[in-house]
Amino acid sequence: MGRNYHSRWGELDLVAVKPAPDGFENEMCFDDAFQKMSDAASAQWGNSVHFVEVKTRTGMEYGTPGAAVTYTKQQKLRKTALIWLQEQEQYYSDLCFDVIEVWVVGATAKIRWLQRCF
């Protein structure tokens, strides 16, 4: 659905929307990059929106990337998501906050998707 949505409270890295099942009106669809990450997981969603924070680290000196999504950061993400929702002309029955952790080691990267983590 979107990337890098900005409000006065902060930024949403990714917003991924799964349309309602057949029979419900909904014109929105997944952001292509996000959909490719997990077609299997998307099969269980229905009329849902996932607000995704992406955190990257090159080492473990400061903990995992997900550990950087502190309570304060979560509150900013929630406020920004609320503003995004207010701009939509759509009802979502399921709101989720996910974190994608990216570890960069040399020329490779490892990715872990933490779904519905706050």
N, C-alpha and C positions, 0 to 999 in steps of 0.2 A: 504494500500500500504506500509506504513512504519511507524516506530516510532523512535523518538530520532535521527533524521538525523542531523549531525554536519557539520558545515563549519567554516571557520575562522571568520565569522560574527556572528555566533550564532547557535542556535539549533531549529529545528522544532519538536514539541512534537509529532504531528500526521500529516501524509499526506494521504488523502483519495482521491481515483480516481474513478470516475464513467465512465465506458466505453461509447463510442459513441453508438447511436442506431444501430440496425441491419442494415447491409449494409456498415458499416464503419469498417476498420481494427483497432483493438485496443486490445492488449493482457492484459492490466492492469485491476485490480479489486480492490474493497474496502478492506481495513483492516477489518477483521471480527468483531472486537470490535466496530469499528466506525459504520459499517453498521447496527448493532443491535440497535444503539441509535435512529435511525429514518428512518425506511424503507419508511414511508410516504413522508418525505422530499426528499429522494433520487429519488423518482419517477419523480420529476420535473427537475432533473439535466440531462445534456447530454454532454458527452465528457468534463467533468469538473474535476478540481482538487481543493480540499479544504485543505488549510494549517491551522492547528488547534493548537492554544495555549491553554494549560490547566493550570488554576490557582486555587490553593487551599488556603482556609483560615479557621482558627478555630474560628475566632471572627470578629467583625465589627469595631474594633478599628482603622483600617487603610482603611476602606471603603470596597467596594465590591471587589471580586477577579478580575473582569474585569477592574476595575479602575487601577489595577497595570500594565495593558498593555498600557503604556504611548506612546506618539508620538515617543520617542527615541527607545523604544522596537519595535514598529511597523516598524520603518525603518530597524532595524536589521532583523526582520522577513522577510521583503520584499527582502532584499539583499540575505538572506539565501535561500529564495524560488527561486530567480533568478538563483542561482548557481545550485539548485536541477533541475530546468527546463532545464538548459543547459546540464546537464548530461543525460537527457532523449532523447530517439529517437522517440518522440511522440509530436504531436501538440495538444494543449488543447484550446478549444474555450472559456472556462469560467474559470477564476481564482478567487478563493474566500479565504478570510481570516476570520476565525471563532475563537471564544473564548468559551471554556467550563469552567464555573465557578463551583467550588466544595466547598460547605460549610460543614465542619465536626463539628458536634455537638454531643459530647459524642461518642456513638458507632454507630451513624448514619451519613449519608451524604446526602446532597441535591445537585442536579445537575441542572444547567441551561445552555442551549446551545444557544449562541448568534451567529446567522448565518450572514455571510456577513457584519460584523460590521466595517471593515475598508478596 
